[in-house]
Amino acid sequence: MPRSRAGRRFTATLITAATAMLATTALTVTAAAAPGPVPKETEETARVLSWLTVKRTDTRPKQVRVGADWTIHSHLYTNIKGKPGKKIGDAFSHCGAVEVRNDGHVALCHRVLRTDDGSISLTDAIDRVGKLPHGGKSAITGGTGKYAGAEGQADITLQGDIALYVIRLED
């Protein structure tokens, strides 16, 4: 059937309007999905604690075997340029050997750093292979008191009877 010129204009107008509505909807959805402006405060918001422990007792066997476990008790201090500062508490570690090599072992450890303000709980697997210092990363698995709900990680450096903890608490 032949259409009138007015009918064709009306159809063209409807198609144009529908296309404009679809385009507007697509732009609105795209704009809503796009990431917003990056906040100016993109710097790390972690609070850093630098603590040091001095070992008091250690039940680690002289000959470590897979499955052997031990506990360590230490005094906890603030870190003043690698030396013990003010005594702020104590620290406890319970470790178990998961791999033994000719030049050392890998230990899975759970640690609690306890202060008057609360405690921080850490879990890690650290290679104690080769020459000192040994070290690695430790996950913060919780806390109490001032550190309740603590999250983040710690870098641990073990050097003889001294252990350095650089703890990054995420806010």
Salt bridges, closest charged atoms under 4 A:
ASP58 OD2 - LYS55 NZ 3.05
ASP58 OD2 - ARG60 NH2 3.44
ASP69 OD2 - HIS94 NE2 2.94
ASP90 OD2 - ARG114 NH2 2.74
GLU99 OE2 - ARG101 NE 3.15
ASP124 OD2 - ARG111 NE 2.79
ASP155 OD1 - LYS137 NZ 2.58
ASP155 OD2 - ARG168 NH1 2.73
ASP161 OD1 - LYS55 NZ 3.82
